[in-house]
Amino acid sequence: MSIKVPYSKSTLTDQTHSDPILGQFLHLLAQDIEKNPQHLKAISSDLVSRVQSLVSEVDFDIDAPLLDDLEAKGETNRLAKAINGEI
């Protein structure tokens, strides 16, 4: 089993508008993929299974604020208490 990651220039362009550094990195990566497709390697099903087993019980909220966002709002103490199970 191999997993293919969809790639399109429109997706790349959409992502570059919000973060110029990420955009530059993705552009560099896209250029390298186009010039050197022989460097791409499929991910084995064993590796996929291993990664899935490692993260299967990890819960996360994709919409939760990042630590920098919390620090900007002065909410890091609340986060620390939540992590420690105090609230």
SEPA-51428 format. One record per atom (N, C-alpha, C, CB): residue number from 1; residue in one letter; atom name; x, y, z. Coordinates in pm, 1 decimal. Glycine has a CB too. Layout:
BEGIN
pos=NUM code=A site=CA px=X py=Y pz=Z
...
// end
This chain:
BEGIN
pos=1 code=M site=N px=84.7 py=-117.8 pz=0.0
pos=1 code=M site=CA px=0.0 py=0.0 pz=0.0
pos=1 code=M site=C px=89.0 py=123.8 pz=0.0
pos=1 code=M site=CB px=-96.3 py=0.0 pz=122.2
pos=2 code=S site=N px=58.9 py=217.4 pz=-83.6
pos=2 code=S site=CA px=129.8 py=345.1 pz=-80.6
pos=2 code=S site=C px=28.1 py=457.2 pz=-74.2
pos=2 code=S site=CB px=222.2 py=361.5 pz=-204.3
pos=3 code=I site=N px=70.3 py=568.2 pz=-18.9
pos=3 code=I site=CA px=-17.1 py=684.1 pz=-5.1
pos=3 code=I site=C px=34.8 py=793.4 pz=-94.8
pos=3 code=I site=CB px=-25.3 py=732.3 pz=142.1
pos=4 code=K site=N px=-51.3 py=849.0 pz=-175.1
pos=4 code=K site=CA px=-12.5 py=959.1 pz=-262.5
pos=4 code=K site=C px=-67.1 py=1088.9 pz=-204.9
pos=4 code=K site=CB px=-63.9 py=936.7 pz=-407.7
pos=5 code=V site=N px=15.4 py=1189.9 pz=-204.5
pos=5 code=V site=CA px=-26.0 py=1321.0 pz=-156.1
pos=5 code=V site=C px=-66.4 py=1404.1 pz=-276.4
pos=5 code=V site=CB px=87.7 py=1391.0 pz=-74.5
pos=6 code=P site=N px=-191.7 py=1451.7 pz=-279.5
pos=6 code=P site=CA px=-233.6 py=1531.4 pz=-394.8
pos=6 code=P site=C px=-156.3 py=1662.7 pz=-400.8
pos=6 code=P site=CB px=-384.6 py=1559.1 pz=-389.1
pos=7 code=Y site=N px=-120.2 py=1700.5 pz=-519.2
pos=7 code=Y site=CA px=-45.0 py=1824.6 pz=-538.8
pos=7 code=Y site=C px=-109.2 py=1902.4 pz=-651.3
pos=7 code=Y site=CB px=105.0 py=1796.5 pz=-569.7
pos=8 code=S site=N px=-133.3 py=2026.5 pz=-626.6
pos=8 code=S site=CA px=-180.8 py=2112.8 pz=-734.1
pos=8 code=S site=C px=-126.1 py=2252.0 pz=-711.0
pos=8 code=S site=CB px=-336.2 py=2114.5 pz=-741.6
pos=9 code=K site=N px=-96.5 py=2320.5 pz=-819.3
pos=9 code=K site=CA px=-43.0 py=2455.4 pz=-806.7
pos=9 code=K site=C px=-145.8 py=2550.1 pz=-746.9
pos=9 code=K site=CB px=2.9 py=2507.1 pz=-942.3
pos=10 code=S site=N px=-275.7 py=2524.9 pz=-769.2
pos=10 code=S site=CA px=-376.8 py=2612.7 pz=-711.0
pos=10 code=S site=C px=-379.1 py=2599.9 pz=-559.0
pos=10 code=S site=CB px=-515.0 py=2580.7 pz=-768.7
pos=11 code=T site=N px=-361.5 py=2478.7 pz=-507.9
pos=11 code=T site=CA px=-354.5 py=2459.0 pz=-363.0
pos=11 code=T site=C px=-232.7 py=2531.7 pz=-307.4
pos=11 code=T site=CB px=-348.6 py=2308.0 pz=-327.8
pos=12 code=L site=N px=-121.4 py=2517.7 pz=-375.5
pos=12 code=L site=CA px=1.3 py=2585.3 pz=-333.6
pos=12 code=L site=C px=-19.5 py=2736.2 pz=-331.1
pos=12 code=L site=CB px=118.0 py=2548.9 pz=-427.2
pos=13 code=T site=N px=-82.7 py=2790.3 pz=-433.9
pos=13 code=T site=CA px=-107.4 py=2934.1 pz=-441.3
pos=13 code=T site=C px=-200.8 py=2979.8 pz=-329.8
pos=13 code=T site=CB px=-166.3 py=2971.0 pz=-577.6
pos=14 code=D site=N px=-305.8 py=2903.1 pz=-301.3
pos=14 code=D site=CA px=-400.0 py=2938.9 pz=-194.8
pos=14 code=D site=C px=-329.8 py=2946.1 pz=-59.7
pos=14 code=D site=CB px=-515.2 py=2837.7 pz=-188.7
pos=15 code=Q site=N px=-236.6 py=2854.4 pz=-34.3
pos=15 code=Q site=CA px=-169.0 py=2849.6 pz=94.5
pos=15 code=Q site=C px=-65.8 py=2961.0 pz=110.5
pos=15 code=Q site=CB px=-102.4 py=2715.5 pz=112.2
pos=16 code=T site=N px=-12.5 py=3011.1 pz=0.8
pos=16 code=T site=CA px=92.4 py=3111.5 pz=10.8
pos=16 code=T site=C px=39.6 py=3248.2 pz=49.5
pos=16 code=T site=CB px=165.9 py=3121.4 pz=-118.9
pos=17 code=H site=N px=-88.4 py=3272.4 pz=31.8
pos=17 code=H site=CA px=-143.9 py=3403.7 pz=64.3
pos=17 code=H site=C px=-142.9 py=3433.0 pz=214.1
pos=17 code=H site=CB px=-285.0 py=3414.0 pz=12.0
pos=18 code=S site=N px=-157.9 py=3330.2 pz=296.9
pos=18 code=S site=CA px=-167.2 py=3353.9 pz=440.4
pos=18 code=S site=C px=-31.7 py=3354.2 pz=510.7
pos=18 code=S site=CB px=-255.3 py=3250.1 pz=502.7
pos=19 code=D site=N px=69.0 py=3292.4 pz=453.3
pos=19 code=D site=CA px=199.4 py=3284.1 pz=518.5
pos=19 code=D site=C px=310.3 py=3287.6 pz=413.3
pos=19 code=D site=CB px=209.8 py=3155.4 pz=604.5
pos=20 code=P site=N px=377.2 py=3401.4 pz=397.2
pos=20 code=P site=CA px=477.9 py=3412.1 pz=291.7
pos=20 code=P site=C px=596.7 py=3317.6 pz=310.1
pos=20 code=P site=CB px=527.8 py=3553.1 pz=284.7
pos=21 code=I site=N px=636.6 py=3289.4 pz=433.0
pos=21 code=I site=CA px=748.1 py=3197.3 pz=456.7
pos=21 code=I site=C px=706.8 py=3056.0 pz=415.2
pos=21 code=I site=CB px=791.9 py=3200.2 pz=606.5
pos=22 code=L site=N px=588.9 py=3015.6 pz=455.7
pos=22 code=L site=CA px=538.4 py=2884.4 pz=416.3
pos=22 code=L site=C px=526.7 py=2877.8 pz=264.1
pos=22 code=L site=CB px=401.1 py=2855.5 pz=483.1
pos=23 code=G site=N px=480.7 py=2985.5 pz=203.8
pos=23 code=G site=CA px=467.9 py=2990.5 pz=59.0
pos=23 code=G site=C px=601.1 py=2971.2 pz=-10.4
pos=23 code=G site=CB px=406.8 py=3121.2 pz=16.7
pos=24 code=Q site=N px=705.4 py=3035.9 pz=40.0
pos=24 code=Q site=CA px=838.3 py=3021.4 pz=-19.5
pos=24 code=Q site=C px=888.7 py=2877.7 pz=-5.4
pos=24 code=Q site=CB px=937.4 py=3119.1 pz=46.2
pos=25 code=F site=N px=865.6 py=2819.0 pz=111.2
pos=25 code=F site=CA px=908.2 py=2680.5 pz=132.6
pos=25 code=F site=C px=833.1 py=2586.0 pz=39.6
pos=25 code=F site=CB px=886.1 py=2639.2 pz=279.0
pos=26 code=L site=N px=701.6 py=2603.1 pz=30.5
pos=26 code=L site=CA px=623.1 py=2515.8 pz=-56.2
pos=26 code=L site=C px=662.1 py=2532.5 pz=-202.5
pos=26 code=L site=CB px=474.6 py=2543.7 pz=-38.6
pos=27 code=H site=N px=694.4 py=2654.1 pz=-242.1
pos=27 code=H site=CA px=738.7 py=2678.6 pz=-379.2
pos=27 code=H site=C px=871.5 py=2606.0 pz=-405.0
pos=27 code=H site=CB px=753.7 py=2831.3 pz=-405.4
pos=28 code=L site=N px=964.4 py=2616.9 pz=-312.1
pos=28 code=L site=CA px=1093.2 py=2547.9 pz=-324.3
pos=28 code=L site=C px=1072.3 py=2396.8 pz=-331.5
pos=28 code=L site=CB px=1185.6 py=2583.5 pz=-205.6
pos=29 code=L site=N px=986.6 py=2345.6 pz=-246.5
pos=29 code=L site=CA px=956.6 py=2203.0 pz=-245.3
pos=29 code=L site=C px=893.2 py=2159.4 pz=-377.4
pos=29 code=L site=CB px=863.7 py=2169.1 pz=-128.1
pos=30 code=A site=N px=800.0 py=2236.5 pz=-427.7
pos=30 code=A site=CA px=734.0 py=2204.2 pz=-554.9
pos=30 code=A site=C px=834.3 py=2203.4 pz=-670.1
pos=30 code=A site=CB px=621.3 py=2304.9 pz=-584.0
pos=31 code=Q site=N px=924.1 py=2299.8 pz=-670.3
pos=31 code=Q site=CA px=1026.4 py=2304.0 pz=-775.4
pos=31 code=Q site=C px=1115.2 py=2180.6 pz=-769.2
pos=31 code=Q site=CB px=1112.0 py=2431.2 pz=-762.6
pos=32 code=D site=N px=1154.4 py=2141.8 pz=-648.2
pos=32 code=D site=CA px=1240.8 py=2024.6 pz=-632.9
pos=32 code=D site=C px=1168.8 py=1898.0 pz=-677.8
pos=32 code=D site=CB px=1286.8 py=2010.3 pz=-486.8
pos=33 code=I site=N px=1040.8 py=1887.0 pz=-645.7
pos=33 code=I site=CA px=963.7 py=1769.6 pz=-687.4
pos=33 code=I site=C px=954.1 py=1763.1 pz=-839.2
pos=33 code=I site=CB px=823.0 py=1772.3 pz=-625.4
pos=34 code=E site=N px=931.6 py=1878.8 pz=-902.6
pos=34 code=E site=CA px=922.0 py=1882.0 pz=-1048.4
pos=34 code=E site=C px=1055.3 py=1847.2 pz=-1114.7
pos=34 code=E site=CB px=875.4 py=2019.6 pz=-1094.8
pos=35 code=K site=N px=1165.3 py=1894.8 pz=-1057.9
pos=35 code=K site=CA px=1297.7 py=1871.0 pz=-1117.0
pos=35 code=K site=C px=1352.8 py=1732.6 pz=-1085.4
pos=35 code=K site=CB px=1395.1 py=1975.5 pz=-1068.4
pos=36 code=N site=N px=1316.1 py=1678.6 pz=-971.0
pos=36 code=N site=CA px=1375.1 py=1552.1 pz=-924.5
pos=36 code=N site=C px=1268.7 py=1454.3 pz=-875.2
pos=36 code=N site=CB px=1475.9 py=1578.8 pz=-812.6
pos=37 code=P site=N px=1174.3 py=1416.5 pz=-960.1
pos=37 code=P site=CA px=1069.1 py=1325.5 pz=-912.9
pos=37 code=P site=C px=1123.6 py=1189.2 pz=-869.8
pos=37 code=P site=CB px=965.2 py=1306.1 pz=-1021.9
pos=38 code=Q site=N px=1241.8 py=1153.8 pz=-915.0
pos=38 code=Q site=CA px=1301.7 py=1025.7 pz=-876.9
pos=38 code=Q site=C px=1338.0 py=1020.8 pz=-728.5
pos=38 code=Q site=CB px=1425.9 py=999.2 pz=-961.0
pos=39 code=H site=N px=1342.6 py=1135.4 pz=-662.2
pos=39 code=H site=CA px=1373.7 py=1139.0 pz=-518.9
pos=39 code=H site=C px=1253.3 py=1105.2 pz=-431.2
pos=39 code=H site=CB px=1426.4 py=1275.8 pz=-481.3
pos=40 code=L site=N px=1134.0 py=1108.8 pz=-488.7
pos=40 code=L site=CA px=1013.3 py=1076.3 pz=-411.9
pos=40 code=L site=C px=1007.6 py=926.8 pz=-385.6
pos=40 code=L site=CB px=885.8 py=1122.8 pz=-486.5
pos=41 code=K site=N px=970.1 py=892.4 pz=-265.3
pos=41 code=K site=CA px=959.9 py=751.4 pz=-229.3
pos=41 code=K site=C px=825.1 py=727.9 pz=-162.9
pos=41 code=K site=CB px=1076.6 py=708.5 pz=-135.3
pos=42 code=A site=N px=767.7 py=613.9 pz=-191.0
pos=42 code=A site=CA px=639.1 py=577.1 pz=-130.7
pos=42 code=A site=C px=659.5 py=545.9 pz=17.3
pos=42 code=A site=CB px=575.8 py=454.9 pz=-204.2
pos=43 code=I site=N px=558.9 py=573.2 pz=95.9
pos=43 code=I site=CA px=561.0 py=538.9 pz=238.2
pos=43 code=I site=C px=505.5 py=397.7 pz=250.3
pos=43 code=I site=CB px=477.6 py=641.9 pz=325.3
pos=44 code=S site=N px=574.4 py=314.5 pz=323.0
pos=44 code=S site=CA px=529.7 py=175.1 pz=337.3
pos=44 code=S site=C px=404.3 py=168.0 pz=424.9
pos=44 code=S site=CB px=642.6 py=87.5 pz=398.0
pos=45 code=S site=N px=327.1 py=65.6 pz=402.6
pos=45 code=S site=CA px=207.4 py=46.2 pz=484.6
pos=45 code=S site=C px=245.4 py=17.7 pz=630.0
pos=45 code=S site=CB px=121.7 py=-68.9 pz=428.4
pos=46 code=D site=N px=362.0 py=-43.2 pz=651.8
pos=46 code=D site=CA px=408.8 py=-66.6 pz=789.3
pos=46 code=D site=C px=433.1 py=65.5 pz=862.4
pos=46 code=D site=CB px=538.1 py=-151.0 pz=788.4
pos=47 code=L site=N px=494.8 py=161.4 pz=792.7
pos=47 code=L site=CA px=519.7 py=291.1 pz=854.7
pos=47 code=L site=C px=388.3 py=363.5 pz=882.2
pos=47 code=L site=CB px=610.3 py=377.1 pz=765.4
pos=48 code=V site=N px=295.5 py=357.2 pz=787.4
pos=48 code=V site=CA px=164.6 py=420.1 pz=807.5
pos=48 code=V site=C px=96.0 py=359.1 pz=929.7
pos=48 code=V site=CB px=75.5 py=403.7 pz=681.3
pos=49 code=S site=N px=98.7 py=227.6 pz=939.9
pos=49 code=S site=CA px=37.0 py=159.7 pz=1054.6
pos=49 code=S site=C px=103.8 py=199.4 pz=1185.3
pos=49 code=S site=CB px=44.1 py=8.0 pz=1037.0
pos=50 code=R site=N px=235.6 py=209.7 pz=1183.9
pos=50 code=R site=CA px=310.0 py=247.7 pz=1304.7
pos=50 code=R site=C px=273.3 py=388.7 pz=1350.0
pos=50 code=R site=CB px=461.5 py=238.5 pz=1279.5
pos=51 code=V site=N px=270.9 py=480.6 pz=1255.7
pos=51 code=V site=CA px=235.8 py=619.3 pz=1288.9
pos=51 code=V site=C px=92.1 py=625.8 pz=1339.8
pos=51 code=V site=CB px=253.6 py=711.9 pz=1165.5
pos=52 code=Q site=N px=1.2 py=556.4 pz=1273.4
pos=52 code=Q site=CA px=-138.6 py=556.2 pz=1317.9
pos=52 code=Q site=C px=-151.9 py=499.9 pz=1459.0
pos=52 code=Q site=CB px=-225.3 py=475.0 pz=1221.0
pos=53 code=S site=N px=-74.2 py=396.3 pz=1490.3
pos=53 code=S site=CA px=-81.4 py=339.5 pz=1625.2
pos=53 code=S site=C px=-27.9 py=437.2 pz=1729.8
pos=53 code=S site=CB px=-2.9 py=208.1 pz=1631.7
pos=54 code=L site=N px=69.7 py=518.1 pz=1692.3
pos=54 code=L site=CA px=127.9 py=614.0 pz=1786.3
pos=54 code=L site=C px=34.3 py=730.9 pz=1815.4
pos=54 code=L site=CB px=259.3 py=666.3 pz=1731.9
pos=55 code=V site=N px=-49.2 py=766.7 pz=1720.0
pos=55 code=V site=CA px=-134.9 py=884.4 pz=1737.6
pos=55 code=V site=C px=-283.1 py=850.1 pz=1750.2
pos=55 code=V site=CB px=-115.5 py=978.8 pz=1622.1
pos=56 code=S site=N px=-314.8 py=721.9 pz=1755.0
pos=56 code=S site=CA px=-455.6 py=681.6 pz=1754.3
pos=56 code=S site=C px=-535.2 py=735.2 pz=1873.2
pos=56 code=S site=CB px=-464.7 py=531.7 pz=1752.2
pos=57 code=E site=N px=-470.8 py=752.3 pz=1986.5
pos=57 code=E site=CA px=-542.8 py=799.2 pz=2104.8
pos=57 code=E site=C px=-515.2 py=945.7 pz=2137.0
pos=57 code=E site=CB px=-506.3 py=714.0 pz=2223.7
pos=58 code=V site=N px=-455.5 py=1016.7 pz=2044.0
pos=58 code=V site=CA px=-425.7 py=1158.2 pz=2065.1
pos=58 code=V site=C px=-546.8 py=1239.5 pz=2022.2
pos=58 code=V site=CB px=-298.0 py=1202.1 pz=1986.2
pos=59 code=D site=N px=-598.1 py=1317.8 pz=2115.0
pos=59 code=D site=CA px=-710.1 py=1407.0 pz=2084.4
pos=59 code=D site=C px=-656.8 py=1548.3 pz=2067.9
pos=59 code=D site=CB px=-819.0 py=1401.7 pz=2195.9
pos=60 code=F site=N px=-704.4 py=1616.2 pz=1966.6
pos=60 code=F site=CA px=-664.9 py=1754.8 pz=1948.7
pos=60 code=F site=C px=-777.6 py=1830.5 pz=1881.7
pos=60 code=F site=CB px=-535.4 py=1765.4 pz=1866.3
pos=61 code=D site=N px=-777.8 py=1959.1 pz=1903.9
pos=61 code=D site=CA px=-877.6 py=2047.2 pz=1844.3
pos=61 code=D site=C px=-805.0 py=2134.0 pz=1742.7
pos=61 code=D site=CB px=-951.4 py=2134.6 pz=1953.1
pos=62 code=I site=N px=-831.7 py=2111.2 pz=1616.4
pos=62 code=I site=CA px=-764.0 py=2183.9 pz=1509.3
pos=62 code=I site=C px=-792.5 py=2334.7 pz=1517.5
pos=62 code=I site=CB px=-807.8 py=2129.1 pz=1372.6
pos=63 code=D site=N px=-902.3 py=2370.5 pz=1580.3
pos=63 code=D site=CA px=-939.4 py=2511.1 pz=1590.9
pos=63 code=D site=C px=-893.3 py=2576.3 pz=1720.4
pos=63 code=D site=CB px=-1087.5 py=2525.0 pz=1578.7
pos=64 code=A site=N px=-829.3 py=2499.5 pz=1808.5
pos=64 code=A site=CA px=-781.9 py=2554.9 pz=1935.9
pos=64 code=A site=C px=-669.1 py=2654.3 pz=1909.5
pos=64 code=A site=CB px=-733.7 py=2441.5 pz=2031.5
pos=65 code=P site=N px=-661.8 py=2759.5 pz=1989.5
pos=65 code=P site=CA px=-554.5 py=2857.8 pz=1970.0
pos=65 code=P site=C px=-418.2 py=2797.1 pz=1999.5
pos=65 code=P site=CB px=-577.2 py=2980.4 pz=2059.0
pos=66 code=L site=N px=-319.4 py=2841.9 pz=1928.0
pos=66 code=L site=CA px=-181.9 py=2797.9 pz=1951.2
pos=66 code=L site=C px=-125.7 py=2868.2 pz=2073.2
pos=66 code=L site=CB px=-93.3 py=2825.0 pz=1827.6
pos=67 code=L site=N px=-17.4 py=2818.0 pz=2126.9
pos=67 code=L site=CA px=41.8 py=2874.1 pz=2247.7
pos=67 code=L site=C px=72.7 py=3022.6 pz=2230.6
pos=67 code=L site=CB px=168.9 py=2798.0 pz=2284.4
pos=68 code=D site=N px=126.8 py=3063.3 pz=2113.9
pos=68 code=D site=CA px=155.7 py=3205.2 pz=2090.9
pos=68 code=D site=C px=30.6 py=3290.1 pz=2102.6
pos=68 code=D site=CB px=218.8 py=3225.0 pz=1953.8
pos=69 code=D site=N px=-81.8 py=3238.1 pz=2052.6
pos=69 code=D site=CA px=-208.2 py=3310.7 pz=2061.8
pos=69 code=D site=C px=-250.6 py=3326.3 pz=2207.5
pos=69 code=D site=CB px=-317.7 py=3238.5 pz=1981.9
pos=70 code=L site=N px=-230.4 py=3220.7 pz=2285.9
pos=70 code=L site=CA px=-266.2 py=3226.4 pz=2427.1
pos=70 code=L site=C px=-175.6 py=3323.0 pz=2502.5
pos=70 code=L site=CB px=-258.5 py=3087.1 pz=2489.7
pos=71 code=E site=N px=-45.2 py=3320.8 pz=2469.4
pos=71 code=E site=CA px=47.6 py=3412.1 pz=2535.3
pos=71 code=E site=C px=10.3 py=3556.3 pz=2505.9
pos=71 code=E site=CB px=191.6 py=3384.5 pz=2490.9
pos=72 code=A site=N px=-29.1 py=3583.4 pz=2383.6
pos=72 code=A site=CA px=-67.1 py=3719.4 pz=2345.6
pos=72 code=A site=C px=-187.9 py=3765.6 pz=2425.0
pos=72 code=A site=CB px=-96.5 py=3727.4 pz=2195.4
pos=73 code=K site=N px=-272.9 py=3672.6 pz=2463.9
pos=73 code=K site=CA px=-392.4 py=3706.9 pz=2540.7
pos=73 code=K site=C px=-370.6 py=3692.4 pz=2690.9
pos=73 code=K site=CB px=-508.7 py=3619.8 pz=2497.3
pos=74 code=G site=N px=-249.1 py=3652.7 pz=2730.1
pos=74 code=G site=CA px=-221.2 py=3635.9 pz=2872.5
pos=74 code=G site=C px=-289.2 py=3515.1 pz=2933.1
pos=74 code=G site=CB px=-262.8 py=3757.9 pz=2946.8
pos=75 code=E site=N px=-315.4 py=3413.3 pz=2853.9
pos=75 code=E site=CA px=-389.0 py=3296.9 pz=2901.5
pos=75 code=E site=C px=-300.1 py=3174.9 pz=2925.1
pos=75 code=E site=CB px=-496.8 py=3262.0 pz=2803.1
pos=76 code=T site=N px=-168.5 py=3193.6 pz=2930.1
pos=76 code=T site=CA px=-81.1 py=3077.0 pz=2946.2
pos=76 code=T site=C px=-97.9 py=3010.5 pz=3082.3
pos=76 code=T site=CB px=63.8 py=3117.6 pz=2927.0
pos=77 code=N site=N px=-128.6 py=3086.8 pz=3185.3
pos=77 code=N site=CA px=-149.1 py=3026.7 pz=3316.6
pos=77 code=N site=C px=-269.8 py=2933.2 pz=3314.3
pos=77 code=N site=CB px=-167.9 py=3135.8 pz=3423.4
pos=78 code=R site=N px=-374.4 py=2973.3 pz=3244.3
pos=78 code=R site=CA px=-493.0 py=2889.6 pz=3231.9
pos=78 code=R site=C px=-459.7 py=2760.7 pz=3158.1
pos=78 code=R site=CB px=-605.2 py=2965.1 pz=3159.4
pos=79 code=L site=N px=-377.6 py=2772.4 pz=3052.8
pos=79 code=L site=CA px=-336.9 py=2654.5 pz=2977.1
pos=79 code=L site=C px=-257.0 py=2559.9 pz=3065.5
pos=79 code=L site=CB px=-254.6 py=2695.0 pz=2853.8
pos=80 code=A site=N px=-162.3 py=2614.0 pz=3142.9
pos=80 code=A site=CA px=-79.4 py=2531.5 pz=3231.1
pos=80 code=A site=C px=-168.0 py=2458.2 pz=3332.3
pos=80 code=A site=CB px=26.5 py=2618.7 pz=3304.4
pos=81 code=K site=N px=-266.8 py=2525.5 pz=3386.7
pos=81 code=K site=CA px=-357.4 py=2461.3 pz=3482.8
pos=81 code=K site=C px=-437.2 py=2350.6 pz=3415.5
pos=81 code=K site=CB px=-452.8 py=2565.0 pz=3545.2
pos=82 code=A site=N px=-480.6 py=2374.3 pz=3292.7
pos=82 code=A site=CA px=-556.8 py=2272.1 pz=3220.3
pos=82 code=A site=C px=-470.3 py=2149.3 pz=3192.3
pos=82 code=A site=CB px=-611.7 py=2329.4 pz=3088.1
pos=83 code=I site=N px=-346.6 py=2172.4 pz=3153.5
pos=83 code=I site=CA px=-255.0 py=2061.8 pz=3125.7
pos=83 code=I site=C px=-230.6 py=1979.7 pz=3252.0
pos=83 code=I site=CB px=-121.4 py=2114.8 pz=3069.6
pos=84 code=N site=N px=-219.3 py=2047.9 pz=3363.9
pos=84 code=N site=CA px=-193.5 py=1980.4 pz=3491.6
pos=84 code=N site=C px=-319.7 py=1923.0 pz=3554.6
pos=84 code=N site=CB px=-128.5 py=2076.4 pz=3588.4
pos=85 code=G site=N px=-433.7 py=1938.6 pz=3488.0
pos=85 code=G site=CA px=-558.3 py=1884.6 pz=3538.7
pos=85 code=G site=C px=-616.3 py=1964.2 pz=3652.9
pos=85 code=G site=CB px=-538.2 py=1745.1 pz=3581.9
pos=86 code=E site=N px=-575.0 py=2088.4 pz=3668.6
pos=86 code=E site=CA px=-622.0 py=2170.9 pz=3779.5
pos=86 code=E site=C px=-756.2 py=2236.2 pz=3748.7
pos=86 code=E site=CB px=-519.1 py=2277.6 pz=3812.4
pos=87 code=I site=N px=-792.2 py=2242.4 pz=3623.4
pos=87 code=I site=CA px=-924.5 py=2299.6 pz=3589.3
pos=87 code=I site=C px=-996.4 py=2208.8 pz=3492.1
pos=87 code=I site=CB px=-910.4 py=2442.0 pz=3528.6
// end
